[in-house]
Amino acid sequence: MKSDIITFTIGVQKKIALIAHDGKKPELMQWCEDNKEILKQHSLCGTGTTAKMVTDRTGLIVKGYNSGPLGGDQQIGAKIVEGRVDFVIFFADPLTAQPHDPDVKALLRIAEVYDIPIANNKATADFMITSKLMNEEYDHEVINFQKNVDDRASTL
């Protein structure tokens, strides 16, 4: 019988997604520059414009996906589901309406479902990146989704 919970391990080298709304891009660029020595030890990706700007500004290698409004937030969410993103830094702009707000909410939801650390502002990002867990493996438990699918399929 499969357990309802399974354990995933976030490795010592984190797979970090970098995302920022337009109004917060300068702040994220500065944060990446300030934390460049830590970030270069990890695997980085991000939504299109943000990824390009971080690479251009800091020299860090950041794999770019589409821009957020063009599906980039959804691509990052899919990478979380696939186990290819295990840490998200998302400098969100709470004072500006975002045309792709449903995509952002979906990304935040999937990060919660998969118990992925996510920082929505500089203070949280600072706490996360300076945590002792940045240099260690971290086990976290999530719902056994395959068991959930099997159980639902057998009752429908």
Secondary structure, 3 states (H helix, E strand, C coil): CCCCEEEEEECCCCEEEEEECHHHHHHHHHHHHHCHHHHCCCEEEECHHHHHHHHHHHCCCEEECCCHHHCHHHHHHHHHHCCCCCEEEEECCCCCCCCCHHHHHHHHHHHHHCCCCEECCHHHHHHHHCCHHHHCCEEEEEECHHHHHHHHHHHC
